[in-house]
């Protein structure tokens, strides 16, 4: 599990956030309900009508292992750790 408290999530751009949501839902088989949102919200996020909040991003990241996070194609090139 990735501890999102260790990362400065505000620096992750929305396009990367959407990729993380898609990766978690498609590769890890996580449902919208498991993320605490509706499928309608996921649809709006995917279509660009809504942004991925830091809270939703954190919940999605909790389904990732550290190795899958580091090896995935969705990671942000400049993801900085919090001090």
N, C-alpha and C positions, 0 to 999 in steps of 0.2 A: 504494500500500500504506500502510495506517495503521500507524504505529509505536506499538504499545501501551505501550512503555516511557515515552512522553511523557504518559500519562494515569494518573490514580489510579483503577485499575480497581475497587478496593474500594468506591468510592462509587457504582458502577453497580448498581442493584437487580436482583434476579434476574428480574423480569418483563421488564425491558429487555434483559437478557442473552439470555433466551429469544427475544425478538423479533429480536435480532441473529442468533442461530443460524438461526432460520426464514428471515430475509431472505437470508442468505448461501446457505443450502441451496436455497431456492426461486427466488430471483431470479438468483443467480450460478451456480446449478447445481453447487454444491460438494457432494461426497458425504461421508458420515460417515467413510469411509476416508481421505479427503483431510484431514479434521480430526484424524485419529489416534484415532478412537473407533469403537465399533460402532453399528449402526443400533438395536440394543436400548437402548443408553444414550441415544441421541437420543429414542427413544420414551418412555423414563422421564423425561427432562428435559421433554418436551412435555406429559406428563401430570401433572407436578408432583411426581413421586416422587423426583427427583434435582435438585440445583442445578447451575448452570453454574459450573464452577471458573474462576478467573482464567486458568489455563493454557489451557483450552479457549476461553475468550472471546478471549484474545490470538491464538490460532491462527485463529479465525473472523475477527477484525478484520484479519488479514494479507491476507485475500482482498478487502478493501474498498479502493477508491481513496479518497483524501482527500475528493474532491468527492462521491462517493457516500455517504460517511460523513456529511458536513455536510448534504447534501440529503435524506438518508433520513428516513423517518418513525419510525425506531427510535432516534434519538439521545436521549440523556438530557439533560433541561433544564439540569442543573447539573454537566455533565461538566467537571471541573477538571483543568488541566494540572499536572504535577508541577513543583515548583520546582527 
